[in-house]
Amino acid sequence: MKVTVDTKLCAEMGQCVFSAPEVFAFNDNGKLVWESNPDLGLRDAVDEAADVCPVQAIFVEHD
């Protein structure tokens, strides 16, 4: 699984952080950071994070 975020679209509202905190977080500067290749066991949480993104900035590629 590969996760990408379009940082130009991302509004940094944090819905993804609530859905998949093991994958998405805010750094010390308040910018979104994420794990590009998360564990496959987090698939449901990552898919939910992509679904709840208000601007649809999260893209998930499943192998």
C-alpha positions as CSV (number, residue, x, y, z in Angstrom):
1,M,0.0,0.0,0.0
2,K,1.3,3.5,-0.9
3,V,-0.1,6.7,0.6
4,T,0.4,10.1,-1.0
5,V,-1.1,13.4,0.0
6,D,-1.5,16.3,-2.4
7,T,-0.1,19.0,-0.2
8,K,-1.4,21.8,-2.4
9,L,-5.0,20.5,-1.8
10,C,-4.5,19.6,1.9
11,A,-6.3,22.0,4.2
12,E,-4.7,20.4,7.3
13,M,-8.0,19.9,9.0
14,G,-6.8,16.7,10.7
15,Q,-9.6,14.3,9.9
16,C,-7.0,11.8,8.7
17,V,-5.1,12.1,12.0
18,F,-8.3,11.1,13.9
19,S,-9.0,8.2,11.5
20,A,-5.4,6.8,11.2
21,P,-3.1,8.3,13.9
22,E,-0.6,5.6,13.2
23,V,-0.1,7.0,9.7
24,F,-1.0,10.7,9.8
25,A,0.2,13.3,12.3
26,F,1.1,17.0,12.5
27,N,4.7,17.9,13.0
28,D,6.0,20.6,15.4
29,N,5.4,23.3,12.7
30,G,1.7,22.2,12.3
31,K,2.3,20.6,8.9
32,L,0.8,17.2,8.0
33,V,3.2,14.3,7.8
34,W,2.4,10.7,7.0
35,E,3.9,7.3,6.5
36,S,4.1,6.6,2.8
37,N,4.2,2.8,3.1
38,P,2.2,1.9,6.2
39,D,1.6,-1.6,7.5
40,L,-1.1,-3.5,5.5
41,G,-2.9,-4.0,8.8
42,L,-3.8,-0.3,8.7
43,R,-5.6,-0.6,5.4
44,D,-9.1,0.1,6.8
45,A,-8.0,3.1,8.8
46,V,-6.1,4.5,5.8
47,D,-9.0,4.0,3.5
48,E,-11.3,5.7,6.1
49,A,-8.8,8.6,6.3
50,A,-8.9,9.1,2.6
51,D,-12.7,8.9,2.6
52,V,-13.2,11.5,5.3
53,C,-10.7,14.0,3.9
54,P,-12.8,17.1,3.2
55,V,-10.8,18.1,0.1
56,Q,-10.0,14.5,-1.1
57,A,-6.2,15.2,-0.9
58,I,-5.3,11.6,0.2
59,F,-4.5,9.0,-2.4
60,V,-4.1,5.3,-1.6
61,E,-2.6,2.7,-3.9
62,H,-3.3,-0.9,-2.9
63,D,-1.0,-3.6,-4.2
